[in-house]
Amino acid sequence: MYKILVSDPISPEGLKSLIDHDDFEVVINTELDEAELIEQIADYQALIVRSQTQVTEEIIAAAPHLKVIARAGVGVDNIDIDAATKHGMIVINAPDGNTISATEHSMAMILSMARNIPQAHQSLKDGKWDRKTYRGTELYNKTLGVIGAGRIGLGVAKRAQSFGMQILAFDPYLSEDKAKELNVTRATVEEIAEQADFVTVHTPLTPKTKGIVGKAFFEKAKPTLQIINVARGGIIDEDALIDALNHDQIQSAAIDVFESEPATESPLVNHKKIIVTPHLGASTVEAQEKVAVSVANEIVDIFENGNVFNAINAPKMTYSEINDELKPYIELSQLTGEVGIQLLEKAPRELHIKYEGDIALDDTSLLTRTLVSGVLKQDLAERVNLINALVLLNEQGVAYNIEKNTKHRGFSNYIELTLINKDTQIKIGATVLNGYGPRIVRINDYPVDFKPERHQLVINHNDRPGIVGRTGQILGEYGINIASMHLGRINQGGNALMILSIDHPVTDDVIEGLYAIEGFNLIRSVELDIENDANYII
């Protein structure tokens, strides 16, 4: 008998698969404070929460039998993921249960903003009959920019099309074929800024998407632009948004999510050009039942069959349990995936993995999932783990294949990752050298030899005298210290590759300064999460 504690209000109908199951005892107690939860949690194998319960490290440490923590919703900010992983607990959520609700709330915000419904409502409640001030805007024949073309973003696009809107969509994994099938136009964020009449954002919040709609975006926008955010606070730079509204760079905004919540003190709340709701995207009866059904069914599947589909962290397997010879190749695979995706200009449509040498004789499934998670984490962030990496790759429409060859080619073991987007590709060759650890030994046709570090610059340039010195001079002017430098070339005086390991990340100004060097053709900044990769837990 497995005991399940439900500590937040959750739809009883959604929990039916647990409540009616002979092998599970469900206890619902939504009035526990932290101290009381710490006192009682030792008796349970699973805990189900929404956002009310804060699952702290202290609670987790007091739960020796707890195997699963389930969040009946999407976000898991109220759960200490690191502590749960350390204690061998699986953390699951319900990523798709609120899709329809968030989609419909997005449309509600667009319509409310376009027609000034909240303002007109309050005006009439105040005894005024003001039809002139609250004149609205039609959606028909307008252009909607969708930043983030996942399930919710494409759901909004489909509904907006029924209003006669044209759709510009940005997503690194939206292919040309998929765009044509959906009758949307692929666009860059800059093109959306310049052309859209309305904009909606639907990306995860990652270092790449934080502030993706900011000062530069608003400077390119039409003064009539109307923008909404029902995704994650921080995707739209709040300070830049207020500044753009105050200076009439854009017309209005509708915000459901905030950088800091609850947001009762946020300047967005009282701005006359912004309509707001208190994070209601998933707040429907149907959505709450769906997320409850999702986590309840998965808990049953985990305990009865060992199947995990929506894990936020990795399953219980510590680094020490991995074969000693495989350990450095796990780190190498993660780093290779992260380096490769940052050198490719666009998201890959194909992915090829090659294993050569002794490693090809072993089961490489763990290495493959690690490589793929390294590729996807740049755009999908915490959604990606070793359990769901291949599922998410397939969901993004990316084809992949694996080739194995036991013959040695210069290295006892060799991993090669090729990322392809139409006529653009990046090939990364990597190995582990005894005493030196993970090494990148090939980038496209260039033989190289460098250890991936936290901050790197990869520069394609013409092989000519003086370039190295000029590079050091410019970086020095910006206070950027070079830790190491590696050069690769095919022919003297032809194209060459320079890899710099540096002590600090570079800004756009530094990149612009480097491009002033005659002979520099392409500069890529590569940032690696070395600390987390080194402490890799699966």
Order of alpha helices (4+ residues) and beta strands (2+ residues): beta-alpha-beta-alpha-beta-alpha-beta-alpha-beta-alpha-alpha-beta-alpha-beta-alpha-beta-alpha-beta-alpha-beta-alpha-beta-beta-alpha-alpha-beta-alpha-alpha-beta-beta-beta-beta-beta-beta-alpha-beta-beta-alpha-beta-alpha
